Amino acid sequence: MDLKTRITRRDAIKGAGATAALHVLGCTKVKPAGEIMNTTTRMPAVYLPHGGGPWPFTHEPMAGDPHMYDKMSEYMKKLGMVTPAAPRAILVVSAHWEEKEPTVMTSAAPPMLYDYYNFPPETYEVQWPAPGAPEVAEEVAIALQNAGFTAARDATRGFDHGVFVPLKLAYPQANVPSFQLSLKAGLDPAEHIKMGRALEPLRDKGVFIVGSGMSYHNLRVLIRNIRGASGIIEDSQRFDDWLFETMNSKADVMEQRLVEWEKAPAARSSHPREEHLLPLHVIAGAAGDDAASVPYRDVVMGAHVSSIHFG
């Protein structure tokens, strides 16, 4: 089944404003920005921006603004509320892990991976000792193999900051088994949507799927803003508006637009390299027919960023 053909269709109501959330045929409630809700027993699939480095765990406010991450912190602390019950496991597709083939973390006790540089000493002492989920990881590997991928296993990989930053805020007790799935080298958007489709059935088996990236990720421009540039990054606004419009589209249109994301306004200036966007493609693939919502939109480091939830 190619990206232009789906057995079912998701029809979005037209004319939603840029700050409204999505209202989809078959749903009786619009999910406004700022509201996180889930009323089914199926686990959701979530794409979120994980921010800049270990931002919650430094004593020094980033960019000199102690309140820059207030809204993001509030959003992440409520993330555990989106699931209808405690997850059997959390699967995170992080922008910070790429392999030749999709690779799952299989350690029963994953270590920490401090994959950032030049931050204060306390950020290298952060701990989030969640157990791994090797049995569930094997289910993921088998699902990917059944979808035609050559899935690999990694028993030594640790939690990178795309995982422990949001999940330490959402699950501070570190009591939910968690593991990662890598991106696939080559960063083909259609392949990552296909990966997500293979994972969709796991949502009905208690697996909470999270894509961790940033909806805007031009690191050079972000660093310039941190060092004192003022104002909003206009390209981030243009891309974020396109992203919202994309999520507010019929399913086949949404998928095709994601595959052709480079045609979006300010696409390459927003993502010179697309590794922080492609976790969204996996989440969109895992969405099935579920409605999309945008519960979090914010300006961080001068850039417009959004989270996208399905289910």
C-alpha positions as CSV (number, residue, x, y, z in Angstrom):
1,M,0.0,0.0,0.0
2,D,1.7,3.3,-1.1
3,L,1.5,6.6,0.7
4,K,-1.3,7.9,-1.6
5,T,-3.6,5.0,-0.8
6,R,-5.1,4.2,2.6
7,I,-8.0,1.9,3.4
8,T,-9.5,4.5,5.7
9,R,-9.4,8.3,5.7
10,R,-9.2,11.0,8.3
11,D,-11.1,14.1,7.4
12,A,-10.2,17.3,9.1
13,I,-12.6,20.2,9.6
14,K,-11.5,23.1,7.5
15,G,-10.7,26.6,8.7
16,A,-9.1,25.8,12.1
17,G,-7.1,28.7,13.3
18,A,-3.3,28.5,13.9
19,T,-3.9,28.3,17.6
20,A,-6.8,25.8,17.5
21,A,-6.3,22.1,17.7
22,L,-7.5,19.5,15.3
23,H,-11.1,18.3,15.1
24,V,-11.5,15.2,13.1
25,L,-14.5,13.4,11.7
26,G,-15.8,11.0,14.3
27,C,-14.5,13.0,17.2
28,T,-16.9,15.0,19.3
29,K,-14.4,17.2,21.1
30,V,-11.8,19.7,19.8
31,K,-8.6,19.3,21.7
32,P,-7.3,22.8,22.3
33,A,-3.7,23.8,22.7
34,G,-2.7,23.3,26.3
35,E,-5.2,20.4,26.9
36,I,-3.9,16.9,27.1
37,M,-6.5,14.1,27.1
38,N,-7.0,10.5,26.2
39,T,-10.3,8.7,26.6
40,T,-9.5,5.2,25.1
41,T,-7.6,2.2,26.3
42,R,-5.3,2.4,23.3
43,M,-1.9,4.0,24.0
44,P,-1.2,7.3,22.2
45,A,1.6,8.2,19.8
46,V,3.3,11.5,20.6
47,Y,5.9,13.7,18.8
48,L,7.5,16.2,21.1
49,P,10.3,18.8,21.1
50,H,12.9,17.9,23.7
51,G,14.5,21.3,23.9
52,G,18.2,22.3,23.9
53,G,20.5,19.8,25.6
54,P,19.9,19.1,29.3
55,W,18.0,22.3,29.9
56,P,16.0,21.2,33.0
57,F,19.0,20.0,34.9
58,T,21.4,23.0,34.7
59,H,21.7,25.6,37.4
60,E,22.4,28.2,34.8
61,P,19.4,29.5,32.9
62,M,19.8,28.9,29.2
63,A,20.1,32.1,27.2
64,G,20.0,34.0,30.4
65,D,16.2,33.6,30.6
66,P,15.0,31.6,33.6
67,H,11.5,31.3,32.2
68,M,12.2,30.3,28.6
69,Y,11.4,26.7,29.3
70,D,8.5,27.1,31.7
71,K,5.8,26.0,29.2
72,M,7.8,23.1,27.9
73,S,8.5,21.9,31.4
74,E,4.8,22.1,32.3
75,Y,3.9,20.2,29.1
76,M,6.4,17.4,29.8
77,K,5.4,17.1,33.5
78,K,1.9,16.4,32.3
79,L,2.9,13.9,29.6
80,G,2.2,10.9,31.8
81,M,-1.5,12.0,31.8
82,V,-2.0,11.2,28.1
83,T,-2.1,7.5,28.6
84,P,-5.3,5.9,29.8
85,A,-3.3,3.6,32.1
86,A,0.3,3.0,33.1
87,P,2.1,1.9,30.0
88,R,3.5,-1.6,29.7
89,A,6.5,0.1,28.2
90,I,7.6,3.4,26.6
91,L,9.2,3.2,23.2
92,V,11.2,6.4,22.2
93,V,12.4,7.2,18.7
94,S,15.1,9.8,19.4
95,A,16.6,12.2,16.9
96,H,20.0,11.4,18.5
97,W,20.3,7.8,17.4
98,E,20.8,6.7,13.8
99,E,21.9,3.2,12.5
100,K,22.3,1.5,9.2
101,E,19.2,-0.5,9.9
102,P,16.4,0.2,12.5
103,T,17.9,-0.8,15.8
104,V,16.2,-1.5,19.1
105,M,17.8,-1.1,22.6
106,T,17.6,-4.5,24.3
107,S,19.4,-3.8,27.6
108,A,17.4,-4.7,30.8
109,A,19.1,-1.8,32.6
110,P,20.1,0.9,30.1
111,P,22.9,3.2,31.2
112,M,22.9,7.0,30.8
113,L,24.3,8.5,27.6
114,Y,25.3,12.2,28.0
115,D,25.4,13.1,24.3
116,Y,26.0,16.8,24.7
117,Y,29.0,19.0,25.2
118,N,30.2,22.0,27.2
119,F,27.4,22.0,29.7
120,P,27.9,22.5,33.5
121,P,29.1,19.6,35.5
122,E,25.8,18.9,37.2
123,T,24.3,17.9,33.8
124,Y,26.7,15.0,33.6
125,E,25.4,13.6,36.9
126,V,21.7,13.3,35.9
127,Q,20.3,9.9,36.5
128,W,17.1,8.3,35.2
129,P,17.4,4.6,36.1
130,A,14.3,3.3,34.3
131,P,14.4,-0.4,33.5
132,G,14.7,-1.5,29.9
133,A,12.1,-3.6,28.2
134,P,14.0,-6.3,26.2
135,E,11.0,-8.5,25.6
136,V,9.0,-5.6,24.2
137,A,12.1,-4.6,22.2
138,E,12.1,-8.0,20.6
139,E,8.4,-7.5,19.6
140,V,9.4,-4.3,17.9
141,A,12.2,-5.9,16.1
142,I,9.9,-8.7,14.9
143,A,7.3,-6.2,13.8
144,L,9.9,-4.3,11.7
145,Q,11.2,-7.5,10.2
146,N,7.7,-8.5,9.2
147,A,7.4,-5.1,7.5
148,G,10.4,-5.8,5.4
149,F,13.2,-4.1,7.5
150,T,16.4,-5.7,8.6
151,A,16.1,-4.9,12.3
152,A,19.1,-5.0,14.6
153,R,19.5,-5.2,18.4
154,D,21.8,-3.2,20.6
155,A,22.4,-4.4,24.2
156,T,24.8,-1.6,25.3
157,R,23.1,1.6,24.1
158,G,22.2,4.1,26.9
159,F,19.3,6.6,27.2
160,D,20.3,9.7,25.3
161,H,19.0,13.2,26.2
162,G,16.2,12.9,23.7
163,V,14.9,10.3,26.0
164,F,15.9,11.2,29.6
165,V,15.1,14.9,29.3
166,P,11.4,14.5,28.6
167,L,10.8,11.3,30.5
168,K,12.6,12.3,33.7
169,L,10.1,15.2,33.8
170,A,7.1,13.0,32.9
171,Y,8.1,9.9,34.9
172,P,10.5,11.2,37.7
173,Q,10.2,7.9,39.5
174,A,11.7,6.1,36.5
175,N,9.3,3.2,37.1
176,V,8.1,2.5,33.6
177,P,10.1,0.1,31.4
178,S,11.6,2.2,28.5
179,F,13.7,1.6,25.5
180,Q,14.7,3.3,22.2
181,L,14.4,2.7,18.5
182,S,16.9,4.3,16.2
183,L,16.3,6.2,13.0
184,K,17.4,4.5,9.8
185,A,20.5,5.9,8.0
186,G,19.6,7.7,4.8
187,L,16.8,9.5,6.6
188,D,14.2,8.6,4.0
189,P,10.9,10.0,5.1
190,A,8.7,7.3,3.5
191,E,10.7,4.6,5.2
192,H,10.2,6.2,8.6
193,I,6.4,6.4,8.0
194,K,6.6,2.7,7.1
195,M,8.5,2.0,10.3
196,G,5.7,3.7,12.2
197,R,3.0,1.6,10.5
198,A,4.7,-1.5,11.6
199,L,4.7,-0.3,15.2
200,E,1.0,0.7,15.3
201,P,-0.3,-2.6,16.7
202,L,1.9,-2.3,19.7
203,R,-0.2,0.6,20.9
204,D,-3.0,-1.8,21.5
205,K,-0.6,-3.9,23.6
206,G,0.3,-1.2,26.2
207,V,3.2,0.4,24.4
208,F,3.4,4.2,24.6
209,I,5.3,5.4,21.5
210,V,7.1,8.8,21.6
211,G,9.0,10.5,18.9
212,S,11.6,12.9,20.4
213,G,13.0,15.7,18.2
214,M,12.4,19.3,17.5
215,S,9.9,20.8,15.0
216,Y,12.5,23.5,14.3
217,H,16.2,22.5,14.4
218,N,18.6,24.9,12.8
219,L,21.3,24.6,15.4
220,R,23.4,27.5,14.0
221,V,20.5,29.9,14.2
222,L,19.4,28.7,17.6
223,I,22.9,29.2,19.0
224,R,23.0,32.6,17.6
225,N,19.8,33.4,19.4
226,I,21.0,32.0,22.6
227,R,24.1,34.2,22.4
228,G,22.0,37.3,22.2
229,A,20.1,37.7,18.9
230,S,16.7,39.1,19.5
231,G,13.3,38.5,17.9
232,I,11.5,35.5,16.5
233,I,13.0,33.3,13.9
234,E,10.6,33.9,11.0
235,D,11.4,30.7,9.2
236,S,10.4,28.7,12.3
237,Q,6.9,30.5,12.2
238,R,6.5,29.6,8.5
239,F,7.5,26.0,8.9
240,D,5.4,25.6,12.1
241,D,2.3,27.0,10.3
242,W,2.9,24.5,7.5
243,L,3.2,21.7,10.0
244,F,0.0,22.6,11.7
245,E,-1.8,22.8,8.3
246,T,-0.3,19.4,7.4
247,M,-1.7,17.8,10.6
248,N,-5.0,19.4,9.8
249,S,-5.3,17.5,6.5
250,K,-6.8,14.3,5.3
251,A,-4.7,11.2,6.1
252,D,-3.4,10.7,2.5
253,V,-2.6,14.4,2.1
254,M,-0.9,14.5,5.5
255,E,1.4,11.6,4.6
256,Q,2.2,12.8,1.2
257,R,3.1,16.2,2.6
258,L,5.3,14.6,5.2
259,V,7.1,12.6,2.5
260,E,7.6,15.8,0.5
261,W,8.4,17.9,3.5
262,E,11.3,19.6,1.7
263,K,8.6,21.5,-0.4
264,A,7.4,23.2,2.8
265,P,8.0,26.9,3.4
266,A,11.4,27.4,5.0
267,A,11.9,23.6,5.1
268,R,15.7,23.4,4.7
269,S,16.3,26.5,6.7
270,S,14.3,25.0,9.5
271,H,15.9,21.5,9.2
272,P,19.3,21.7,7.5
273,R,19.4,18.0,8.4
274,E,16.1,16.3,9.1
275,E,17.0,13.9,12.0
276,H,15.0,16.0,14.4
277,L,11.9,16.0,12.2
278,L,11.8,12.3,11.2
279,P,10.6,11.0,14.6
280,L,7.4,12.7,13.6
281,H,7.2,10.5,10.5
282,V,7.4,7.4,12.6
283,I,4.7,8.7,14.9
284,A,2.5,9.7,12.0
285,G,2.9,6.1,10.6
286,A,1.9,4.7,14.0
287,A,-1.1,6.9,14.2
288,G,-3.4,4.8,12.1
289,D,-6.7,6.6,11.8
290,D,-6.3,8.5,15.1
291,A,-7.0,12.2,15.2
292,A,-4.1,14.6,15.6
293,S,-4.0,17.3,18.2
294,V,-1.4,20.0,19.0
295,P,-1.5,20.4,22.8
296,Y,1.7,22.4,23.0
297,R,2.9,25.3,20.9
298,D,5.6,27.7,22.1
299,V,8.6,29.9,21.3
300,V,11.9,28.5,22.6
301,M,15.3,30.1,21.8
302,G,13.4,32.3,19.5
303,A,11.9,29.4,17.5
304,H,8.3,28.3,17.1
305,V,8.1,24.6,18.2
306,S,5.1,22.2,18.5
307,S,4.2,18.8,19.8
308,I,1.8,16.6,18.0
309,H,-0.3,13.8,19.6
310,F,-2.4,11.0,18.0
311,G,-4.9,9.2,20.0
